[in-house]
Amino acid sequence: MKLRRAIYLVILIGCAVNLSAKGDSKSYYFQRAEEAYQQKDYDECIRISEMGVKENPKDGYCWGLLAELYSKRANGQYAKALEAADQALKYIPKKDTQWQAFLICIKGDVYYKVEDYSAAKVAYRQAMMMDPDHTEYPVDYADVCFQLREYEEGVRVYKELLEAKGTPVYAYAELGRGYYHLGRTEDAKKACNMAIVLSNDENAAAHHTLAWIAADEGHLPMACREEARALAIADHSNSEIADSLLYLCRPLLDAAVRNELQKVYTDASAHLHVANYFHSSANYVELFRHILLAEQYGSEHKDLLQAYSITYDCLGEQEKSIELTLQQMANDTLSEEHKAYYYHALSSYHRALGQTEKSTEYALLEHAADPEDGDIYRLIGRNYIMEGNLQQALVYMDSAVMVATEERMPTSLFNRAEVHRRMGNEESARRDLDEALSYRNAQNHDRTTFLFVEAMQGQREALDHYTDSILSLHAFTSVYGAMYDMISCYAQLQDKDKVMQLLDKYFSMGYRQVANVRHYYRLDWLREEPDFQALLTRWEAVRQEDLRRVEEMLKGGQEESDLTELPFTMESGVMQVKCVINGLPLYFVFDTGASDVTISSVEANFMLKNEYLSDADFLGKQNYVTATGEIHEGTVINLREVRVGDVVLKDVKASVVKSQHAPLLLGQSVFRRFGTLEVDNKASIIRFRK
């Protein structure tokens, strides 16, 4: 949508140049700004446009450019964008309805971004009526209707758009989403399938909706396949359906993701999407593997640096993240919005390492690049808490409260209350906490903020309930932030047992930011406790082992890609491994004495019923020999795809045995595809080499 709007603005700019050439002697600035916009030098475009309106406050088209660019800056200069849009609407000729409609739509964008969906709806509707030939405005209007849960109205607009404008793919996908929320499942399926056909199977949103439908209907293998396709096409790893499937059937979803990736294996962006998926489950070895493949297949250098730096941060290797972020900065044009991003990242990395002076230095640079971000004051205040400079911390927390938006006010008040309590100002702390709680029923507030406030007041009932709810959904990807919040809240209560329990859970889920925990100021009271130190020492050893495996893979390059590691478990003295057959995860007995892959009739019937096998895969009868030397007759089938670790084998012959209780055996028809194999009993891993 934003790309289409940028293209439309280029067209409008051309029209404005023609108009201004006829009657506006001050259009010189606009034309220069237009050149900068065409070259994507947006900082220069803003600079020239600001000069234009300073020279001539009635230069409506320069105001229009400023409105569009202010609204899209990192962290959004929304107040300035609305002001510029109003000025542009005031001075651009009323007969120029295209520009008038575009600017009203920009106002709608701002309202949408600040989640004032009702105001956005009014603006989009006005733009739609003013310029009925522009198809983007109805799409914006329908989208905000969906945000307001007005699905009937959104569906009506998309149907009208399809009838009037033909077959835009995105309209079918969104129509499917609307039908789904209205409970019209069959209509949703038809619309999504049409979007997939028209896009040559490149519509992630349609597959995403189909995944929802399949999950609701209890068809989890199908849901996993649909969501895996969405993940391979675009980055949906933070969506609710992916979270739900991770919780319900992680092995199925993992297998489906790998299967879909084979279709686009040389697509660098697909590997970055899949890397982000493995990031969600803290599977760093797989994450790095796919970043390497993205690099191999041509992903841009700056994208790779960002991916590597974020991943090293998750691994608790902030020094490496700092190094890579500085490399990013050296390779970037460093527009203001990029500067703010880099400075924020660097400030966070140094804070995690306990390097508060350096963290504050970058935070101040971030503030200079993005002066409207009031949260920076809070972050600097935290640095001063870590240093023990409470007077200076209070100065910055006061500033955070002074500039806070309504949405951020409770958090800012809570942070200031923390400082007051550390200084012994109990009355001031109580006032801030009471005021923070007064926002409890307002919209757009993070509920965990109020858990922090209640914890500081010694209340824990709501916190205990929230903790039980989160821990019952421990496989959800969104639990990472929630876990850290819970640790912080129980730290306010100085509940050592609960903090230690949650920290152990946090690390066991794969999160490796040991240094961040070690320097976390809310754990000052616990820092010298021997069992706390022992916990960090134990998980630091695990972190180092994770890092070693990643570094070995990175050094190995292509040579390491010839190595496949397959974990195994011992069940009653039998070695079992997980393989994926035609997209279905199954556990096999690792049997080097068996000649073929064998499966029981129960699994074969299940696979046929659920379309993992087709009639064409059944090849006839043959005798087979077991590891004990017994001869049995079985049905021969062709397994179109057998995935062993990261290796995909095509067309593997297998035998179906009549016994319903026969174990699944992984035999020589798979092993002979590899050069060598070794069993590491200590690590419980089988290593195959081509």
N, C-alpha and C positions, 0 to 999 in steps of 0.2 A: 504494500500500500504506500509506504513512504517513498519507494522508488518511483512509483507512478506519479506521486505528488511532486517530486523533484522535477520530473520530465515536464509536467504540466506547468510548473513555475517557469521553466526555460521558455516555453511557448508564450506565456504571459509577458515575460520580460521583453520578448521581441515585439509584441503588440504595444507595450508601454513605450519602447524606444520610438516606435513610429508615431505614437500620439504626442510624445514629448517633443519630438523633432519639429512637429507642426506648431506647437504653441507654448512650449516651456523653455525659456532661455537658460534655466538653471539645470537642465537635464544632463549637463556634462558629468556631474558626480554620479548620477544614476548609471550612465553608460560605462563609466570606469568601474563602478561597483559590479555592473553586469558582467564585465570582462573577467573580473576576479571570481565571480560566482561560477562562470562557465569553466574556469580553470580549477575549480574546487578549492580555491584559496579563500576559505570562508572568514578567517580572521581579517584578511585584507578587505574583503567585501564589507564586513561590519565597520572597519575603520573608515573606509571611504564614505559609506552611507551615513555614518555619524557626522562626518565632515559636511556632507550634503545637507542634512537637516539643521546643522548649526548655521550654515551659510543661508539656508532658506527653510525656515520651519514649516513652510507649506509644501515642501517637496514630498508629496504623498507616496510616490513610488519608492523613494529611499526609505521612508517610514515602513513601507510594505516589506522591503527586503529585510529590514531590521526585525520586524515582527516574526517573519518566517525563521530567521537564523537564531534569534533569541530563544524561540520556543524549542529549538533542537540542540542547544548547547548541553554539554554534560551537566547533569544535576538541574538543568532547566532554569533559565532566567525568566520565570513565568510572569512576574509582575511587569518587568520591562517589556515582555512580548505583548501582553494585553494593552499596555499603554501605547506601544508603537502601532498595534493594529487599530486602536481607536483613532489615533492621529491619521493613519493612512486612510481609513474609511471617511474621515472628515474632509480630506483634501483631494483624494482621487475622484475624478469626475463620476457623477452618479450614472452616467450613460455607460461607463466602463463596467458593466455588470459582471464580467468574468473576474476582474480583479476584486471587485466588491465581494463577490461570493467566496473567492479564494481566501480573503482575509477573515471573513466570518468563520470559515472553516478552520483557519489557524486558531482563532479563539476557541473553537470547539475542541481542537487538539489539546490546548492548554488545560481546559476544564477536564478533559478526559484524563490527562496525565496526573492531575491533582485529585482525581477520583470524584469530581463533582459531575456525575453522569447526567443528572437532570439538566444542568446548564449546557452540557455538551450536546445533549439531544436537541434542545431548542436551537442551538447554533447550527448544527448539521442540517436540521430540517429547513432552517431559513436559507442556508446555502443551496440546498437541494432545490428549493422552489425558485430561487433567484437565477440559477444556472441549470435548468433541467436536462441539458444535453450532456452534462459532465457526469459520467457513471460512478466516479469515486464517491461523491457526496451521498448517494443512496446507500452505498456500502458502509460508509462511516456511520450513517444514521441507523442502519440495521444492526451494526456491531454494538453500538451503545444501547440499543434496545435489548440485545442479549445480555449486556452487563446489568441492565435493570430488571432482568428476568421477564421482560415483555416479549416472550418468544413468538406469540401470535403475530404481533406487529412486525417483528423482524422477518419472519417467514413471508408475510404478505409483501414486504418490500423486495425481498430476493426473488419471489415469484414474478412480481411485476418487472423487475430488472431483466430476468431471463426472457420473458415474453417480448419485451421491448428491444432488447439489445442482442439477442441471439444466445450464445452459449459460453459466457465467460466461466472458466474452470472454477475460480475461487467462489463464484456464486453458488455452484452446485455443492461444493464442500461445506460452505456455511449453511446452506439450506438443509443439508443433512444434519448438521449440528443442531439447528433449530428444531427439526422434526424429532430428533432424539430426545431433547428436553421436554417436548410436548407429549412424549410417549408414543409417537407414531413411528414405531420401529421399522416397519417394512418400507415406509416412505423414506426414512433416513437411509436405509440400506441402498435403495434405488438411487438416491441423489449422490451418495458417496461413491457408488460404483460408476456412475456417470462421470463424476469428477476424475476418477482414476483412469477411465478409458480415454477421456479427452486430454489428459496430461501425460499419456503414455506411461502410466504407473509412476508418476513423480509428484503425487499430491500427499504430503505427509498428514495434513489435517484430516483428509478423508479416511486414511488408514487409522488415524488416532480415534476417530469417532466409531469406526467399525470395531476397534478393540474394546471400546466401552460396551458396545452392544453385545459382543461375544462374551465378555466377562459377566454381564448381567444375565445372560442366558445360560451361564455355567459352562460354556465351551472354552475352557482355559487354554488348551493348546492353540486354538484358533485365535484367541485374544492375544496370546504371546506372539504369534506369527504376524498379526496385524500391527501390533505395537513395535515389533522389531523392524518391520518395513518402515514405519514412521521414523524410527530412530536412525535408520540407515540413510534416509533422505534428508532429514533435518534434525536439529537438536531438540528433542522433546524429553530429555532425561529428567527434568524436574517436574514433569506433569503428574497429575494425580493418578492417572491410569498406570503409568510406569511405576510409581510408588506402590500402588495396590498390587500389581503383578509381582513386584519384587517381594512383597510380603507373602503372597499366596503361593507362588511357584517360581522361585528364583532360578532353579536349574533349567526349567522349561524356557524361561525368558532368556537366560544366558545362551542356551543352545539356539534359540530362534534368532537372536541378534547375530551370532556368528554365521548362521546359515544365510541370513539376508545379506550380510557383508560380502559373501562370495560373489553376489551378483554385481557388486560395484567395487570389487577389490582394488582396482587401480585408481579409484577416486579418492584423492587426498582428503577432501572435506568429509567424506563418509568416515574415514578413520578418525578424524578429529571428533566427529559426533559420537562414535563408539568409545573413544577415549574418555569423553565426558560421561558416558554411561558407566564405565568402570570406575570413574572418579566418584560417582554417587555411592558405590559400594566399597570404597577404600581399597580397591584391588589395584595397587600401584604398579605391580609388574605388568599386568595386562594394559594398564593405562599407558605406561611408557612404551610398551611394545607397539601400540597403535599410533602413538605420536611419532615413533621411528618410521613406521610405514607411511604415515602422512608426509614425512620428510622425504622418504624414498620416492613417493609418487607426486611430489611437486608442490606441496603446500608452501605458502609464502613464509619467508624467514621470520617476519614479525609475529605471525600467528603462532609459529613454533616456539619462539622465545617466550611468548606469553603463556602458552600451554606448559612449557617446561618449568617456568618460574612458579606458577600456581601449584603445580604438582610437587615440586620440591618443598614448598611451604607446607603442604599437607603432610609430607614426610618428615616435617620438623627440621628441614635443612635450610633454614632461613638465610644463612650466608650465601648459599648457592642462588637462592631466589633474588637476593640483592644484586649479585653479580649479573644475573640474566636480565633483571629489570633495567639496570644501567646500560646494558647492551641494547635493549629495546629503545631506550631514550636516545642513544647515539644514532640509531637507524630510523628515527621518526622525525617528521617535520616539526613536531612539538607545537601543535596548535594549543590554545589555552585549555581546551577540554581534555586533551591528552596529557598535558602537564599535570593537571589536577589528579588524573587517574594514577599517573606514575608516582607522584609525591605521596598520595594516600597509601599506595602499596608499600613504598619504601618506609614510610612512617610506621606502618603496621609491622613490617618485618623486624625493624630495629626495636620496636616495643616488645615483641615476642622474645627477643634476645636480652631484654633488660637494659638496652642501650637508650635510655630515656632522652638524653641530650640530643642525640642524633635524630631520634624519633620526633622530638619537638621541632628541630630545625626543618625537617621535611614537612611537618604539619603546618608550620608558618608559611612555607613556600606554597603549600596546597591552598592555604587561605588567601594568599595573594593572587593565585590563579583562579580561585572560585570564592570570592568574598561573601557570597550570599549563603554559603553552607555553614549554618550555625553549629552543626554537630562537631566541627573541628575544635571549637572551644572546649567541648566536653572531653575530647580525646587528649588535648594538651593538658587539661586539668588532671586527667588520670595519670599522665606522666609525672606531674608534680606530686601526686599522692605517692607514687612509687618511689620518688626521691625523698619523701618525708617533708617536702616544702608545702605545708598545708595553707599558709597564707597566700602563696602564689596560686595554689590549686583553687582556692576560694574565689580569687579574682577572675579566673577563667570560667568557673562554674556560674558566677554572677553574670558574666557576659553571655553564656549559653542560655540562661533563663531570659535575659533581656531581648535576645534576637529570636527566640524559639517560636516556631509556628505552633498553632494549636495542637497539631498532631504530635509534635516533639516535646511539648511542654511537660507532660508527666515524667518523661525520662530525664529531662534536664533538672526538674525539681528534685527527683530522687537522687541524682548524682550530687547535687548541691547539699542535700540532706546528709549524704554519706560524709562529706567533708566537715559539715557542722558537727556531726557526732564524733568524728575523730578529734575535733578541736575541743570537745566538751560542751558545745553549744546546744544542749538538749532541747531548749525551747524553740530555737530557730529550726532545728531538725524536725521537730514535731509539726511546726507550721508548714514546712515544705511538704512533708508527707501527707498531711491532711489536704493540702491544696492539690497535690498530685491525685489523690483518691477522688477528688471532686470531678475529675474528668472521666471517671470509670464508665459512665453510660454514653459518652460521646462516641461518634463513629470514627473509624480508621485508626484506632489505637491498638497497639500490640498488647494482648492480655498479659503476657509475661511481665510487663512493666509493673502491673499491679501486684503480681506475685512477689516481686522484689520489694515493693513498698510494704506489703503485709509481713514479709519475712523480717524486714528491719524493725517492724513493730512487734515482733515476737509471735506473730500468728502463722500457723502452718497448716491448717485444715485444708484450705484450697490448694496449697502447694502439694500436700501429700496426695490428694485426689488427682491432680494434674500429673504428678510423677507416676502414679500407678497406671494412668491412661497411656502415657508415652511409652513406658516400659512394656506394656502389653502389645505395643506395635513396634517392637524393637528393630524390625527389619526395614522400616520405612526410611527412605533417604533423608527426609526432612528432620529426622531425629537428631542429627549432628548438632545443629544450633540449639535445639531444645535441651539436649544433654548438658551442654555447657551452661545454659541458663539455670538449669536445676542445681548444678554444682554450685553456682554463684549464690543462689537463694539459700541453700542449706549452709553455705559458708557464712552468710549473714546471721544465721541462727547458731553458728559454731557447733553444728551437729557433726562431730568428727566421724562417727560410724557411717552416717549417710553419705558424707562427702567422699570418704574412702571407697565405699561401695560403688558410687556413681563414677568416680574416677577410674576405677578398675574396669567398669563396664564400658566407659568411654574409650579407653585404650583397646579393650578387647574387640571392639567393633571395627578397629582398623585405624583409628585416628592416632597420629604419631607426633602431635605437637607437644612434646615433653618439655621443651624449654619454655614455651608459653605458660604451661601450668607451673613450672618451677618459679617463674617470676611474677605470677599473678598476684596483684596486691591484695585481693580479697582473701587470699590464703596465708597472709602474713602470720596469723595466730597458729598456723599448723606447720609452718615451714621447718622448724627444728625438730619436729617429732620423728623419732627413729623409724616408725612404720611408714610414715609418709615418704621419708627419704628412701626407704627400701622399695616402696612401690614405684617410685620414679626410676630408681636404679634398674629394677627388673624390666620395666617397659623401655628404658633407654637401650638395653641389650637387644630387645626385640626390634626396636627401630633401626639399630645399627645393622642387624641381619637383613631387614627389608632393604635398607640402603645398599648393602653389599650385593644383594641379588640384582637390584636395579642397575648398579654400576657395572657389574659383570656383563649384563645384557647389553648395556650401552657400549661397552668396550668391544664386545664380541661382534657387533654389527651383523653382517650377513651370515657369518659363520655360525653365530648363535641361533639364527633363524632355522638352521638345519636340525636343531635340537628341540625335541618335544618332551615336555615333562607331564606325566600323567599320575596324579595322586592315587593311592589305593588305600583300602581299609582291610583289616583282617577280621573275618567273621567265621567263628568256629574253626580257625586254622586255615581258612580259605581266603585267598587274595581276591578282592573285588575291586573293579574299576568302573568308572562311569564313561560310557560312550554315547554318542548321539546318532541314532539311526533314522535317516530320512526326517530329521528334525525332532525326533522323540528321544528324550534322555532315558537310558536304560542302564542297569547295573549288571555287569558281566563278571563271571569267574575268569580270572587270568590263567589260562591253561595252555602252556607251550606244547603239551602233548597232543592236543586236539588238532585235527587237520583243518577243520572249517569253523566258521562261526555257526553256532547252533542256538536256536530259540525254541521255546515250547509252543504248542498249539494255542495255548491261552494268549500269549503275547502276539502271535501271528493273527489270530482272530480279532484281537483288539486293534492292531495296526490296520487291518483291512477295513474294519468298521469305521475307524476314525480317519481314513484316507491317508494313512502313512504308507500303506501298500495299495497297489492296484492289481486288478486281475492279470495285467500284462507282466507283473513282476514274478508270477508263479511259472516256473520253467519245466517242471516235471518231477520224476522220482529218481532217487539213487541211493545206494548203500553208503553208509559212512562208518568210520571206525572211531570208537571212543578212546580215551587215554588208557583205559584198562584192557584194550584189545577186543572188546565186544563189537559185533557187527549189527547195525540196525538199519532199517529202511526209513527214509525220510523224504519229505517234499523239498525240492530245491527251489529257492527263491533268489531273486537278484535284489540286493540292497543298493539302491541308486546312490546313496551317500552314507558313508560311515565317517564320523568325525572322532578322531583320537587326539585328545588335547587340542592343539591348534591345527592339526593336519587333517585335510579332507581327502578321503579315499573314495573314488567313484567305482560303481559297479563291482561290488564285493559279493561273491557267492556265499550263500548260507543255507543251512538245512533246518527244516522244521520237524521236530520230533513229536511223536504222538502223545507222549506222556505229559500230562498237565503240570506235573511237579518237577520236570527236568530243569536243571539249572541252565541259565544262559551262559554259553561258553564263548570266549574270545580265543580263536585258534590261529593256525598258521596261515590261513588265507588273508589274514591281516598282517601278521608278523613279517611275512616274507616281502611285504611292500617296503620294509625298512632295512637299512644296512645292518645295524647292530642295536642291541638293547641291553640295558643294565638295570638291576634292581638295587635301589638304595633303601635298605630296611630301616636305617636310622631316621631318614627323612620321610619314609613311607611314600616314595616316589619311584616310578618306572621311567627311565630316560630312553627315548628312542632317537636314533640318529639315522638320517637318510643315507 
